[in-house]
């Protein structure tokens, strides 16, 4: 039960990114799971720079969280600005294919060997292709870690603070990582609810979700709201990645593939476009996985998500909290 709730909150955080982007753009951002992966590696590089492995502390853990959230927020903004915005008025299939392409770019781009390890620079490689690159861009690359891109070899995330285990309720083992993960996830989900329903930005998000053209005519900066939604969803993905990396420290460039797909299932189960639905869907999926793994065959845990997806699409395609919409033709 404890593991199911902990895992469910992770799926819920990732699913919120899917459902918010779909709400304002009617787009399934299949690159969202890979933004989750970027958040894990951003935290890994920041933790390495702060020497968290040798001297973990709460202050360094907070710094790792904030740094990773900033990196993922920037990545989300860049993806929306340069990959999706030029295709906003094109057929939706073009945006969907672009989302898959961005996903592959991140997955396989992070598996490339480091140019610095090969004795090369970005400027030298691009100039070899006949492209002129400003010198400041190459100097900016010098700020990247020596081992970036990380390559296909898995890395092990350092523990940001010391692990403490407790035994409660007659033999149930709970660690401080489980408690912190649940508390942080719930805090961010409550914070998102407050942003969506208690702020002007949230009101603008809901207006754009209802009708972006009318919202634009009423003076709402639609492009800015959509960019802010991508940033917000990417920040939540970074939080989920660090919560997972803290308790399951193995990270690799394709670690976002399966959690991203399962979070998409959770978003569809709860009702794509519904913030409360994404939260409930994530919790139900996490609990279902742990129950299947604990009481049946553990290899079925990945299949239960897609079985749920098939059942939802057959019995209630709009999801638990979704609304049936009628399109006029």
C-alpha positions in Angstrom: 0.0 0.0 0.0 2.8 2.4 0.9 4.7 1.7 -2.3 1.5 2.0 -4.3 0.6 5.4 -3.0 4.2 6.6 -3.4 4.3 5.3 -7.0 0.9 6.6 -7.7 1.9 10.2 -6.7 4.8 10.0 -9.1 2.5 8.9 -12.0 0.1 11.7 -11.0 2.8 14.4 -11.2 3.9 13.2 -14.7 0.2 12.8 -15.8 -0.5 16.4 -14.8 1.9 17.6 -17.4 0.1 15.6 -20.1 -3.3 16.7 -19.0 -2.4 20.4 -18.8 -0.8 20.5 -22.2 -3.7 18.7 -23.7 -6.1 21.1 -22.0 -4.6 24.2 -23.6 -3.3 22.8 -26.9 -5.2 19.6 -27.5 -1.9 17.9 -28.0 -0.5 14.7 -26.5 3.1 15.7 -25.7 4.8 12.4 -26.0 8.2 14.1 -25.2 7.0 14.7 -21.7 8.4 11.4 -20.4 11.8 12.4 -21.7 11.6 15.7 -20.0 11.3 13.6 -16.9 14.5 11.9 -17.8 16.2 15.3 -18.4 15.2 16.3 -14.9 16.8 13.2 -13.4 20.1 13.8 -15.2 20.0 17.5 -14.4 19.7 16.6 -10.7 22.5 14.1 -11.1 24.9 16.6 -12.6 24.0 19.3 -10.0 24.4 16.7 -7.2 27.8 15.7 -8.5 28.9 19.3 -8.7 27.8 19.9 -5.1 29.6 16.7 -4.0 26.3 15.3 -2.5 27.8 11.8 -2.5 30.3 12.6 0.2 28.4 15.2 2.2 24.7 14.9 1.8 22.5 17.6 3.4 19.0 19.0 3.3 20.3 22.3 1.8 22.1 20.5 -1.0 18.9 18.4 -1.7 16.9 21.6 -2.0 19.5 23.1 -4.4 19.4 19.9 -6.5 15.6 20.1 -6.6 15.5 23.8 -7.6 18.3 23.5 -10.2 16.6 20.5 -11.8 13.2 22.3 -11.9 14.8 25.3 -13.6 16.5 23.2 -16.2 13.3 21.3 -17.0 11.3 24.5 -17.1 13.8 25.9 -19.7 13.7 22.6 -21.7 9.9 22.7 -21.7 9.8 26.3 -22.9 12.3 25.5 -25.7 10.3 22.5 -26.9 7.1 24.5 -27.0 8.7 27.6 -28.6 10.7 25.9 -31.4 9.0 22.5 -31.9 5.3 23.1 -31.3 4.5 26.7 -31.8 5.4 26.8 -35.5 2.9 24.0 -36.1 0.1 25.3 -33.9 -2.2 26.1 -36.9 -1.2 23.0 -38.8 -3.0 19.6 -38.7 -2.7 17.9 -35.4 -1.0 15.0 -36.9 2.0 17.2 -37.7 2.3 18.2 -34.0 2.0 14.6 -32.9 4.8 13.4 -35.2 6.9 16.3 -34.0 6.3 15.3 -30.4 7.5 11.7 -31.2 10.5 13.2 -32.9 11.4 15.4 -30.0 11.1 12.3 -27.7 13.6 10.3 -29.9 15.9 13.3 -30.1 16.2 13.5 -26.3 16.4 9.8 -25.8 19.1 9.1 -28.3 20.8 12.5 -28.0 21.5 11.7 -24.3 23.1 8.4 -25.4 25.7 10.1 -27.5 29.3 10.0 -26.2 30.6 13.3 -24.8 32.3 15.5 -27.4 34.8 16.7 -24.9 35.8 13.1 -24.1 36.5 12.8 -27.9 38.6 15.9 -27.9 36.1 17.8 -30.0 34.0 20.9 -29.6 30.5 21.7 -30.8 32.0 24.6 -32.9 34.5 22.2 -34.6 31.8 19.6 -35.4 29.4 22.1 -36.9 32.1 23.9 -38.8 33.0 20.5 -40.3 29.4 20.4 -41.6 29.9 23.8 -43.2 28.0 25.7 -40.5 29.4 28.8 -38.8 28.9 28.9 -35.1 29.5 32.0 -32.9 32.3 31.7 -30.5 30.1 32.6 -27.5 28.1 29.4 -28.1 31.1 27.2 -27.9 32.2 29.0 -24.7 28.7 28.4 -23.3 29.2 24.7 -23.9 32.2 24.8 -21.6 29.9 25.1 -18.7 28.4 21.7 -19.4 29.7 18.8 -17.3 32.6 16.8 -18.7 30.4 13.6 -19.0 27.6 15.3 -21.0 25.9 13.8 -22.9 25.9 10.9 -20.4 25.9 8.1 -23.0 24.0 4.8 -22.8 25.7 3.6 -19.5 23.3 3.8 -16.5 24.3 6.2 -13.7 23.6 6.0 -10.0 22.0 9.0 -8.4 23.6 10.0 -5.1 21.4 10.0 -2.0 20.7 13.7 -1.3 20.3 13.0 2.4 20.8 10.1 4.8 18.2 7.3 4.6 16.4 6.3 7.8 14.1 3.3 7.9 11.2 2.7 10.3 9.0 -0.3 11.1 5.3 0.7 11.7 1.9 -1.0 11.8 3.2 -4.5 12.6 6.0 -5.0 10.2 5.4 -2.4 7.5 8.8 -0.8 6.5 8.8 2.9 5.7 11.8 5.1 5.0 12.1 8.9 5.3 12.4 8.9 1.5 8.8 7.5 1.3 7.5 10.1 3.7 9.4 13.0 1.9 8.3 11.7 -1.5 4.6 11.6 -0.5 4.7 15.0 1.2 6.5 16.7 -1.6 4.2 15.2 -4.3 1.0 16.1 -2.4 2.4 19.6 -1.8 3.0 20.2 -5.5 -0.3 18.8 -6.5 -2.1 21.1 -4.0 0.0 24.0 -5.2 -1.0 23.2 -8.8 -4.7 23.2 -7.8 -4.2 26.6 -6.2 -2.5 27.9 -9.3 -5.1 26.6 -11.7 -8.2 27.8 -9.6 -6.9 30.7 -7.5 -4.6 32.8 -9.7 -5.0 35.0 -12.8 -2.6 32.7 -14.7 -4.8 29.7 -13.8 -7.9 31.6 -15.0 -6.1 32.4 -18.3 -5.2 28.7 -18.6 -8.8 27.6 -18.2 -9.9 30.3 -20.7 -7.4 29.1 -23.3 -8.5 25.6 -22.7 -12.1 26.4 -23.3 -11.6 28.5 -26.5 -8.1 29.9 -27.4 -9.4 32.1 -30.1 -12.0 33.8 -27.9 -9.4 34.1 -25.1 -7.1 35.9 -27.5 -9.8 38.3 -28.6 -10.4 39.1 -24.9 -6.7 40.1 -24.5 -5.3 37.0 -23.0 -1.7 36.3 -24.2 -2.4 32.8 -25.6 1.2 32.0 -26.6 2.5 33.1 -23.2 -0.1 31.0 -21.4 0.7 27.9 -23.4 4.5 28.4 -22.8 3.8 28.8 -19.1 1.8 25.6 -19.1 4.7 23.7 -20.7 7.0 25.2 -18.1 4.7 24.2 -15.3 4.3 20.7 -16.5 8.0 20.3 -17.1 8.7 21.5 -13.5 6.4 18.8 -12.2 8.2 16.2 -14.3 11.5 17.3 -12.7 10.0 16.9 -9.2 8.8 13.4 -10.1 12.1 12.4 -11.6 14.1 13.4 -8.5 11.6 11.7 -6.1 12.1 8.5 -8.1 15.9 8.9 -8.4 16.2 9.4 -4.6 14.6 6.0 -3.8 15.5 4.1 -7.0 18.9 5.6 -7.9 19.5 4.0 -11.3 19.0 6.5 -14.1 19.6 6.1 -17.8 18.6 8.0 -21.1 15.5 5.8 -21.7 14.2 5.8 -18.1 11.3 8.2 -19.1 9.8 5.8 -21.7 7.8 3.5 -19.5 6.8 6.0 -16.8 5.8 8.5 -19.5 3.5 5.9 -21.1 2.0 4.9 -17.8 1.4 8.5 -16.8 -0.4 9.0 -20.1 -2.6 6.0 -19.3 -3.3 7.6 -15.9 -4.2 10.9 -17.6 -6.6 9.0 -19.9 -8.0 7.0 -17.1 -8.8 10.1 -15.0 -10.0 12.1 -18.0 -7.5 13.8 -20.3 -7.6 17.5 -19.7 -8.8 17.1 -16.1 -6.4 18.0 -13.3 -8.2 16.1 -10.5 -8.6 13.2 -13.0 -4.8 13.0 -13.5 -4.2 12.8 -9.8 -6.8 10.1 -9.2 -5.7 8.2 -12.3 -2.1 8.2 -11.1 -3.0 6.9 -7.6 -5.2 4.2 -9.0 -2.6 3.1 -11.4 0.2 3.0 -8.8 -2.0 1.0 -6.3 -3.0 -1.4 -9.1 0.6 -2.0 -10.1 1.7 -2.8 -6.6 -1.3 -5.0 -5.9 -0.7 -7.0 -9.0 3.0 -7.3 -8.3 2.4 -8.3 -4.7 -0.4 -10.8 -5.1 0.1 -12.2 -8.6 3.0 -12.4 -10.9 5.4 -9.4 -10.7 6.0 -9.4 -14.5 2.3 -8.4 -15.0 2.8 -5.0 -13.3 3.6 -3.3 -16.6 0.7 -4.9 -18.4 -1.9 -3.8 -15.9 -1.5 -0.2 -17.1 -2.3 -1.0 -20.7 -5.1 -3.3 -19.7 -6.6 -0.4 -17.8 -6.2 1.8 -20.9 -8.1 -0.7 -23.1 -10.9 -1.0 -20.5 -11.3 2.7 -20.2 -11.4 3.2 -24.0 -14.0 0.5 -24.3 -16.3 1.4 -21.3 -15.8 5.1 -20.7 -13.6 6.8 -23.3 -13.8 10.2 -21.7 -12.3 8.9 -18.4 -13.5 9.2 -14.9 -13.6 13.0 -14.7 -13.8 13.8 -18.4 -16.6 15.4 -20.3 -18.2 14.2 -23.4 -17.9 16.9 -26.1 -19.9 17.1 -29.3 -18.3 18.4 -32.4 -20.4 20.3 -34.9 -19.9 19.4 -38.5 
